[in-house]
Amino acid sequence: METQNQTTLRVVVDHEWRRWIAENLLLGGAPQDLIQVMVAAGADPEDALREVQAALASPYLAGAERLKNRLAKHDWVLDNQRRLEQLRSPEIPRRHRLSCAEFFNDYYTAGRPVIITGMMDQWPAMQKWSLDYFADRCGERAVEVQFGRNSNEHYELDKRRHEKSMRFAEFVQLVRTHSPTNDFYMTAYNDSHNRQALAELWRDILPLPEYLNPGSTDQGFLWFGPAGTITPFHHDLTNNFMAQVIGRKRILLVPANEIASMYNHEHCFTYVDARNIDYNRFPAMRNVQVRECILNPGEILFLPVGCWHFVEGLEVSVTMSFINFRWGNDFTSTYPAARTF
């Protein structure tokens, strides 16, 4: 602001401003509105006008506009699939001892979630696993966990900052005495170390040859935490099984074809808080069909690749997850290398 003793400091229109101009023009912003925003921010009116006019005349912007049109066609196809998907019942079906052929034809290749019951009944883990069993069997082993998650809003994106090593018995005691909380959680991210440290537990898991490849080196990932653990809205880069051993989890799901409305700005996460969606900040979420299910002990949830999901531990919970399906499941190798969207 200009006073008698101070000259107004003008904002320099740099490359960051030029990127802003280009992005907003591509989004349909009116040139005059962009100029007004720049002037209000401190840019010289003539500079603002010149920069917007240069952007409008740029062949680079024209090329980006053509690419935008191409992407709009892709969005049209996805939107048609989204609208058709919303005609389905929002309930996640439960299928008892679903056959291999039915799972493959009706769910795996269709990208539809399903809860499968009856397939874990013979697992020793269903009878053996408990907090006491964990402490007695593997209590002295050093394990890795995610710790201090409450101090960081983006604890999932910043996983490495929250790695902590401790005795398994110490972690079991924390789970036993500090529930509910989201501050600590043993997740699949800690698996490379924990699978060796807790090898005995894997012996209590039986193969699922109807759906999974028993010869694969991927033999599952362990999730263990107190009530109150939260995994925020995200999608996986593979198809995934969630096999619930102890406790219940509440899961919210959104089909992959809703990606245009999910505000996916960074990697496979969104800043939309599933517990309290801010529709003023994220208005497109009003049109999204959010499905909900409770996963009980002994049940397996199939999560299709790209399916958005939010997971909340309703009780002390232990989950095994698997990606070693009998059929092709490599979607990671074609995932965009640049992970800021």
C-alpha positions as CSV (number, residue, x, y, z in Angstrom):
1,M,0.0,0.0,0.0
2,E,1.3,3.4,-1.0
3,T,1.7,6.1,1.7
4,Q,3.4,9.5,1.8
5,N,6.6,7.8,3.0
6,Q,6.4,4.4,1.3
7,T,6.3,3.4,-2.3
8,T,4.0,0.5,-3.2
9,L,5.9,-2.7,-3.9
10,R,4.6,-4.1,-7.2
11,V,4.3,-7.9,-7.7
12,V,6.7,-9.2,-10.4
13,V,4.9,-11.4,-12.9
14,D,7.2,-14.4,-12.9
15,H,6.9,-18.0,-14.3
16,E,4.8,-19.1,-11.4
17,W,2.2,-16.3,-12.3
18,R,2.5,-17.4,-16.0
19,R,1.7,-21.0,-15.0
20,W,-1.3,-19.7,-13.0
21,I,-2.5,-17.7,-16.0
22,A,-2.2,-20.6,-18.4
23,E,-3.9,-23.1,-16.0
24,N,-6.8,-20.7,-15.3
25,L,-7.3,-19.9,-19.0
26,L,-7.4,-23.6,-19.7
27,L,-10.0,-24.0,-17.0
28,G,-12.2,-21.4,-18.7
29,G,-11.4,-18.4,-16.6
30,A,-12.3,-15.0,-18.2
31,P,-9.2,-13.0,-19.1
32,Q,-10.5,-9.8,-17.5
33,D,-11.2,-11.7,-14.2
34,L,-7.6,-13.0,-14.2
35,I,-6.3,-9.5,-14.8
36,Q,-8.3,-8.2,-11.9
37,V,-7.0,-10.9,-9.6
38,M,-3.4,-10.1,-10.5
39,V,-3.9,-6.4,-10.0
40,A,-5.5,-7.0,-6.7
41,A,-2.5,-9.1,-5.7
42,G,-0.2,-6.2,-6.6
43,A,0.7,-6.6,-10.2
44,D,0.9,-3.6,-12.5
45,P,-2.3,-3.4,-14.6
46,E,-0.3,-3.0,-17.8
47,D,1.9,-6.0,-16.9
48,A,-1.1,-8.1,-16.1
49,L,-2.8,-7.2,-19.4
50,R,0.3,-7.9,-21.4
51,E,0.9,-11.3,-19.8
52,V,-2.7,-12.5,-20.3
53,Q,-2.7,-11.3,-23.9
54,A,0.7,-13.1,-24.5
55,A,-0.8,-16.3,-23.0
56,L,-3.9,-16.0,-25.3
57,A,-1.7,-15.6,-28.3
58,S,0.8,-18.4,-27.4
59,P,0.9,-21.5,-29.6
60,Y,1.9,-23.4,-26.5
61,L,-1.4,-22.6,-24.9
62,A,-3.2,-23.6,-28.2
63,G,-1.4,-27.0,-28.0
64,A,-2.4,-27.4,-24.4
65,E,-6.0,-26.5,-25.4
66,R,-6.0,-29.4,-27.9
67,L,-4.7,-31.8,-25.3
68,K,-7.4,-30.5,-22.9
69,N,-10.0,-31.4,-25.6
70,R,-8.5,-34.8,-25.9
71,L,-8.7,-35.4,-22.2
72,A,-12.3,-34.1,-22.2
73,K,-13.2,-37.0,-24.5
74,H,-11.6,-39.4,-22.0
75,D,-13.5,-37.8,-19.2
76,W,-16.7,-38.2,-21.2
77,V,-16.1,-42.0,-21.4
78,L,-15.4,-42.1,-17.7
79,D,-18.4,-40.0,-16.8
80,N,-20.7,-42.4,-18.8
81,Q,-19.3,-45.3,-16.8
82,R,-19.8,-43.3,-13.6
83,R,-23.4,-42.6,-14.4
84,L,-24.1,-46.2,-15.2
85,E,-22.3,-47.3,-12.0
86,Q,-24.6,-45.1,-9.9
87,L,-27.6,-47.1,-11.2
88,R,-26.3,-50.1,-9.2
89,S,-27.4,-50.7,-5.6
90,P,-24.9,-49.0,-3.3
91,E,-24.7,-52.1,-1.1
92,I,-21.5,-54.1,-1.3
93,P,-22.6,-57.7,-2.0
94,R,-21.6,-60.5,0.3
95,R,-21.0,-63.9,-1.3
96,H,-20.4,-67.1,0.6
97,R,-17.4,-69.2,-0.6
98,L,-17.5,-67.4,-4.0
99,S,-16.3,-69.7,-6.7
100,C,-13.1,-68.9,-8.7
101,A,-15.0,-68.5,-12.0
102,E,-17.7,-66.2,-10.4
103,F,-15.1,-64.1,-8.7
104,F,-13.1,-63.7,-11.9
105,N,-16.0,-63.0,-14.2
106,D,-18.3,-60.9,-12.0
107,Y,-15.8,-59.0,-9.8
108,Y,-12.1,-59.2,-10.7
109,T,-12.5,-58.4,-14.4
110,A,-15.5,-56.1,-13.8
111,G,-13.6,-54.0,-11.2
112,R,-16.5,-54.4,-8.7
113,P,-15.9,-54.8,-4.9
114,V,-17.3,-57.8,-3.1
115,I,-17.2,-59.3,0.4
116,I,-16.4,-63.0,0.4
117,T,-17.4,-65.0,3.5
118,G,-16.5,-68.6,4.6
119,M,-13.0,-68.7,3.0
120,M,-11.0,-68.1,6.3
121,D,-12.8,-70.6,8.5
122,Q,-9.9,-73.0,8.5
123,W,-7.2,-70.5,9.2
124,P,-5.4,-71.2,12.5
125,A,-5.2,-67.5,12.9
126,M,-8.9,-67.3,13.4
127,Q,-8.7,-69.3,16.6
128,K,-5.1,-68.5,17.8
129,W,-4.6,-64.8,17.2
130,S,-5.0,-62.5,20.2
131,L,-3.0,-59.8,21.9
132,D,-1.8,-62.4,24.4
133,Y,-0.8,-64.8,21.6
134,F,1.2,-62.1,19.8
135,A,3.0,-61.1,23.0
136,D,3.8,-64.6,24.1
137,R,4.8,-65.9,20.6
138,C,6.8,-62.9,19.2
139,G,7.0,-60.4,22.0
140,E,10.8,-60.0,22.0
141,R,11.0,-59.4,18.2
142,A,11.9,-55.9,17.0
143,V,9.2,-54.6,14.7
144,E,8.5,-51.4,12.7
145,V,5.4,-49.3,13.2
146,Q,4.0,-46.0,12.1
147,F,4.2,-43.7,15.1
148,G,3.3,-40.1,16.0
149,R,0.7,-39.9,13.2
150,N,-1.5,-37.4,15.2
151,S,1.2,-34.8,14.8
152,N,0.9,-34.7,11.0
153,E,-2.2,-34.1,8.9
154,H,-0.5,-35.9,6.0
155,Y,0.8,-38.9,7.9
156,E,0.1,-41.3,5.0
157,L,2.0,-39.2,2.4
158,D,4.9,-38.7,4.9
159,K,5.1,-42.3,6.0
160,R,8.9,-42.3,6.3
161,R,8.8,-39.6,9.0
162,H,6.8,-41.8,11.2
163,E,8.8,-45.0,11.2
164,K,9.7,-46.3,14.6
165,S,11.2,-49.6,15.8
166,M,10.2,-51.2,19.1
167,R,9.7,-54.6,20.7
168,F,6.5,-56.3,19.5
169,A,5.4,-56.8,23.1
170,E,5.7,-53.1,23.7
171,F,3.5,-52.4,20.7
172,V,1.0,-55.0,21.8
173,Q,0.8,-53.3,25.2
174,L,0.2,-49.9,23.6
175,V,-2.6,-51.3,21.5
176,R,-4.1,-52.9,24.7
177,T,-4.0,-49.7,26.8
178,H,-4.3,-46.8,24.3
179,S,-7.5,-47.5,22.4
180,P,-9.0,-45.7,20.5
181,T,-6.2,-43.7,18.8
182,N,-4.8,-43.1,15.4
183,D,-1.4,-42.2,16.7
184,F,0.3,-45.5,16.0
185,Y,-0.4,-48.3,13.6
186,M,1.5,-51.3,12.1
187,T,0.8,-51.1,8.3
188,A,1.8,-52.8,5.1
189,Y,4.4,-50.1,4.7
190,N,6.3,-51.7,7.5
191,D,6.1,-55.1,6.0
192,S,9.6,-55.7,4.6
193,H,11.0,-55.9,8.1
194,N,8.0,-57.3,10.0
195,R,7.4,-60.3,7.8
196,Q,10.8,-61.7,8.9
197,A,10.4,-60.6,12.5
198,L,6.9,-62.2,12.8
199,A,7.4,-65.2,10.5
200,E,5.6,-67.5,12.9
201,L,2.4,-65.6,12.4
202,W,2.4,-66.2,8.7
203,R,2.2,-70.0,9.4
204,D,-1.2,-69.4,10.8
205,I,-2.4,-68.1,7.4
206,L,-3.6,-70.7,4.8
207,P,-3.4,-70.1,1.1
208,L,-6.5,-69.1,-0.9
209,P,-5.7,-71.0,-4.2
210,E,-9.2,-70.2,-5.6
211,Y,-8.1,-66.6,-5.9
212,L,-4.4,-66.2,-5.1
213,N,-1.2,-67.6,-6.6
214,P,0.3,-69.8,-3.8
215,G,3.7,-69.8,-5.7
216,S,4.0,-66.1,-5.5
217,T,6.7,-64.5,-3.3
218,D,4.0,-62.0,-2.1
219,Q,2.5,-63.8,0.8
220,G,0.5,-61.0,2.4
221,F,0.9,-57.9,4.5
222,L,0.0,-57.4,8.2
223,W,-2.1,-54.5,9.5
224,F,-2.4,-54.3,13.3
225,G,-3.6,-51.4,15.5
226,P,-6.0,-50.1,18.1
227,A,-9.6,-49.0,17.6
228,G,-9.5,-45.5,16.0
229,T,-6.9,-46.1,13.3
230,I,-7.7,-44.2,10.1
231,T,-6.4,-44.8,6.6
232,P,-7.6,-41.7,4.7
233,F,-9.2,-41.8,1.2
234,H,-6.8,-43.2,-1.3
235,H,-6.6,-45.8,-4.0
236,D,-4.2,-48.7,-4.5
237,L,-2.1,-49.4,-7.7
238,T,-3.2,-53.0,-7.7
239,N,-6.2,-55.2,-7.0
240,N,-6.3,-56.0,-3.3
241,F,-7.8,-58.4,-0.8
242,M,-8.4,-57.3,2.8
243,A,-8.8,-60.4,5.0
244,Q,-10.1,-59.4,8.5
245,V,-8.9,-61.6,11.3
246,I,-9.6,-59.6,14.5
247,G,-12.0,-56.8,15.1
248,R,-14.2,-54.9,12.7
249,K,-13.4,-52.1,10.2
250,R,-15.7,-49.5,8.6
251,I,-14.8,-48.9,5.0
252,L,-16.1,-46.2,2.6
253,L,-15.6,-46.9,-1.1
254,V,-15.8,-44.8,-4.2
255,P,-15.5,-46.4,-7.7
256,A,-12.4,-45.7,-9.7
257,N,-14.4,-43.9,-12.4
258,E,-15.2,-41.1,-9.9
259,I,-11.6,-39.8,-10.1
260,A,-12.6,-36.5,-11.7
261,S,-14.5,-35.6,-8.5
262,M,-12.1,-37.0,-5.9
263,Y,-9.6,-34.0,-5.9
264,N,-6.7,-36.3,-6.5
265,H,-3.9,-33.8,-6.5
266,E,-1.1,-35.9,-5.1
267,H,-0.1,-39.5,-5.9
268,C,-3.0,-41.8,-4.9
269,F,-4.4,-39.6,-2.1
270,T,-7.0,-36.9,-1.8
271,Y,-7.4,-34.2,0.9
272,V,-11.1,-34.9,1.2
273,D,-11.8,-36.0,4.8
274,A,-14.2,-38.9,4.5
275,R,-15.4,-38.4,8.1
276,N,-16.6,-34.8,7.5
277,I,-16.6,-33.9,3.8
278,D,-16.3,-30.2,3.3
279,Y,-18.7,-29.7,0.4
280,N,-17.8,-26.0,0.2
281,R,-14.2,-26.8,-0.4
282,F,-14.9,-29.9,-2.5
283,P,-18.2,-29.3,-4.2
284,A,-17.8,-32.0,-6.8
285,M,-18.0,-34.6,-4.0
286,R,-21.8,-33.9,-3.9
287,N,-22.2,-36.0,-7.0
288,V,-20.1,-38.9,-5.8
289,Q,-21.7,-42.1,-4.6
290,V,-19.9,-43.1,-1.4
291,R,-20.6,-46.7,-0.5
292,E,-20.1,-48.1,3.0
293,C,-19.6,-51.5,4.5
294,I,-18.5,-53.1,7.8
295,L,-15.8,-55.8,7.4
296,N,-16.2,-58.5,10.1
297,P,-13.7,-61.1,11.3
298,G,-13.6,-64.0,8.8
299,E,-14.6,-61.8,5.8
300,I,-12.5,-60.8,2.8
301,L,-13.1,-57.6,0.9
302,F,-12.0,-57.3,-2.7
303,L,-10.8,-53.8,-3.5
304,P,-10.5,-53.3,-7.3
305,V,-7.5,-51.4,-8.6
306,G,-8.2,-47.6,-8.5
307,C,-11.1,-48.0,-6.1
308,W,-11.0,-45.2,-3.5
309,H,-11.3,-46.3,0.0
310,F,-11.3,-45.0,3.6
311,V,-10.7,-47.4,6.4
312,E,-11.5,-46.9,10.1
313,G,-10.7,-49.4,12.8
314,L,-13.9,-49.8,15.0
315,E,-12.1,-52.1,17.4
316,V,-8.6,-53.4,18.0
317,S,-8.1,-55.0,14.6
318,V,-5.8,-57.3,12.7
319,T,-6.0,-57.5,8.9
320,M,-4.0,-59.4,6.2
321,S,-3.9,-57.9,2.8
322,F,-2.9,-59.8,-0.4
323,I,-2.1,-58.8,-4.0
324,N,-0.8,-62.1,-5.4
325,F,-3.9,-62.9,-7.5
326,R,-3.9,-65.8,-10.0
327,W,-4.5,-63.3,-12.8
328,G,-2.6,-60.2,-14.1
329,N,-2.3,-57.6,-11.4
330,D,0.6,-55.4,-12.6
331,F,-0.9,-51.9,-13.0
332,T,1.9,-50.2,-11.2
333,S,4.4,-50.3,-14.1
334,T,2.1,-48.1,-16.2
335,Y,1.3,-45.6,-13.4
336,P,2.3,-42.0,-14.2
337,A,5.9,-41.3,-13.2
338,A,5.0,-37.7,-12.2
339,R,2.8,-38.0,-9.2
340,T,1.5,-34.5,-8.8
341,F,-1.8,-34.0,-10.5
